[in-house]
């Protein structure tokens, strides 16, 4: 059994959270599982200490997403300790946890969200930044120091990279932005 340290995982095609794996030098096997109605499609997960943080989409009928905190101190029996849901979280992408804050983006609202996770049983949204230009099609992010680096894809026509200053987590602001547009006549093939 290995210790669980901070690490992110990417979008899962599974319809629930089953990300607790034990390798022990062998082929990984599932040792724990958690399912609930608000986690129909697990987005991203991030493990830090004894907690697993997860973004997920609920049933399509509700157009609601969730940010969930699971206690994984017993990996064979993950327990939900906190959750916050919102229609603004639908199609949540990317997830990063640093200290007392979790950061994720939602492609449906072009928004970066900041969640205070200092009390895992009561995750609380403390800040957000919606920007239909600089965060349009936001898909993923990583946090380094006082910045969240967000990658976006605008309906497949161009990609963009946005740096968001999160030094004040309650009021994130765009710090820099770059766009990469495809060249005219591009066929989508890599150069030979």
C-alpha positions in Angstrom: 0.0 0.0 0.0 1.5 3.3 -1.0 0.9 6.7 0.6 -1.4 9.0 -1.3 0.2 12.3 -2.1 -0.9 15.4 -4.1 -1.6 14.6 -7.7 -4.2 15.5 -10.3 -5.9 13.0 -12.6 -7.7 13.9 -15.8 -11.2 13.4 -17.1 -12.6 9.9 -16.7 -14.9 8.2 -19.0 -16.3 6.3 -16.1 -19.8 7.3 -14.9 -18.7 7.5 -11.3 -15.6 7.8 -9.1 -13.5 4.7 -9.0 -10.1 6.2 -9.0 -8.6 4.6 -5.9 -6.0 2.3 -7.3 -3.4 0.2 -5.6 -0.3 -0.8 -7.6 2.2 -2.2 -5.2 4.5 -2.9 -8.1 1.8 -4.9 -9.9 -0.9 -4.1 -12.4 -3.2 -1.5 -10.7 -6.5 -2.8 -9.3 -9.5 -0.9 -8.0 -9.6 -1.1 -4.2 -12.4 1.5 -3.6 -15.5 2.9 -5.2 -18.0 5.7 -4.7 -21.2 6.5 -6.6 -24.0 9.0 -6.2 -26.6 10.8 -8.3 -24.7 14.1 -8.3 -21.6 12.4 -9.8 -23.0 10.9 -13.0 -19.9 11.7 -14.9 -16.7 12.3 -13.0 -14.6 15.1 -14.5 -11.3 15.6 -12.8 -9.9 14.4 -9.5 -7.1 15.7 -7.3 -5.7 13.8 -4.3 -4.1 15.7 -1.4 -3.4 14.0 1.9 -6.4 11.9 2.9 -8.9 13.8 0.7 -9.9 13.3 -2.9 -11.4 16.4 -4.6 -13.6 15.7 -7.6 -15.6 17.7 -10.2 -18.5 16.0 -11.8 -21.6 16.5 -13.8 -25.0 15.6 -12.5 -27.9 14.2 -14.5 -28.4 16.1 -17.8 -32.0 16.9 -16.7 -30.6 19.2 -13.9 -27.6 20.7 -15.9 -25.9 20.8 -12.5 -22.3 20.2 -11.7 -20.7 19.3 -8.4 -17.5 19.8 -6.5 -17.1 16.9 -4.0 -14.7 16.1 -1.2 -14.1 12.4 -0.4 -12.3 11.1 2.7 -10.0 8.4 1.3 -8.1 7.6 4.5 -9.6 4.1 4.1 -9.2 3.6 0.3 -11.5 0.6 0.4 -14.4 2.8 1.7 -14.3 6.4 0.3 -16.7 8.6 2.2 -18.2 11.9 1.0 -17.5 14.6 3.6 -18.6 17.7 1.6 -20.1 18.9 -1.6 -21.2 22.0 -3.3 -23.4 22.0 -6.5 -24.4 24.6 -9.0 -25.6 24.9 -12.5 -22.6 27.1 -13.1 -20.3 24.0 -12.5 -21.9 22.0 -15.3 -19.1 20.7 -17.6 -16.4 21.4 -15.0 -13.0 20.8 -16.4 -9.5 20.9 -14.8 -9.0 20.8 -11.1 -6.0 21.9 -8.9 -5.7 22.1 -5.1 -3.2 24.3 -3.4 -3.3 24.8 0.4 -6.8 25.8 1.4 -8.1 26.5 -2.1 -9.3 24.4 -5.0 -9.5 25.8 -8.5 -11.4 24.5 -11.5 -12.9 25.8 -14.7 -16.3 25.2 -16.3 -16.5 25.2 -20.1 -20.3 25.8 -20.0 -19.9 29.2 -18.3 -16.3 30.2 -19.3 -15.5 30.6 -15.6 -12.6 29.9 -13.2 -14.0 29.0 -9.7 -12.1 29.2 -6.4 -13.4 27.0 -3.6 -12.2 27.2 0.1 -11.6 23.7 1.2 -10.1 24.5 4.7 -13.2 22.8 6.1 -13.6 19.7 3.9 -17.1 19.1 5.2 -18.1 22.6 4.0 -16.4 23.5 0.7 -17.3 27.1 0.0 -17.0 29.1 -3.2 -15.1 32.3 -2.4 -14.3 33.6 -5.8 -14.8 33.3 -9.5 -13.9 34.9 -12.8 -16.1 34.7 -15.9 -14.6 35.9 -19.1 -16.3 35.0 -22.4 -13.3 36.1 -24.4 -10.2 35.0 -22.4 -11.7 31.9 -20.8 -13.9 30.9 -23.8 -13.9 27.1 -24.0 -11.7 26.7 -20.9 -10.6 23.0 -20.7 -7.9 22.6 -18.1 -5.7 24.5 -15.7 -2.6 24.2 -13.5 -1.7 26.4 -10.6 1.8 27.7 -9.9 2.5 30.4 -7.3 0.0 33.2 -7.7 -1.2 32.2 -11.1 -3.7 29.7 -12.6 -2.7 28.8 -16.2 -5.8 28.0 -18.2 -5.9 26.3 -21.6 -8.9 26.9 -23.8 -10.3 25.7 -27.1 -12.8 27.8 -28.9 -15.0 25.4 -30.8 -12.0 23.9 -32.4 -11.1 27.0 -34.3 -8.2 28.2 -32.2 -6.5 27.5 -28.9 -5.7 30.0 -26.2 -3.7 30.2 -23.1 -4.6 32.5 -20.3 -2.8 33.4 -17.1 -5.0 34.4 -14.2 -3.7 36.2 -11.2 -5.1 34.4 -8.1 -3.0 36.3 -5.5 -6.4 37.4 -4.1 -8.5 34.2 -4.3 -11.7 36.1 -3.8 -11.1 38.2 -6.9 -9.1 36.5 -9.6 -8.1 38.7 -12.6 -6.7 38.1 -16.1 -2.9 38.7 -16.1 -2.0 37.7 -19.7 -3.6 36.0 -22.7 -2.3 34.5 -25.9 -4.2 33.0 -28.9 -3.0 30.5 -31.5 -5.1 30.5 -34.6 -4.7 27.8 -37.3 -3.1 28.9 -40.6 -5.3 29.3 -43.7 -5.4 26.2 -45.7 -4.3 23.9 -42.9 -5.4 20.3 -43.5 -4.8 19.2 -39.9 -1.9 17.0 -40.9 1.4 17.3 -39.1 4.4 18.6 -41.2 6.3 15.7 -42.9 
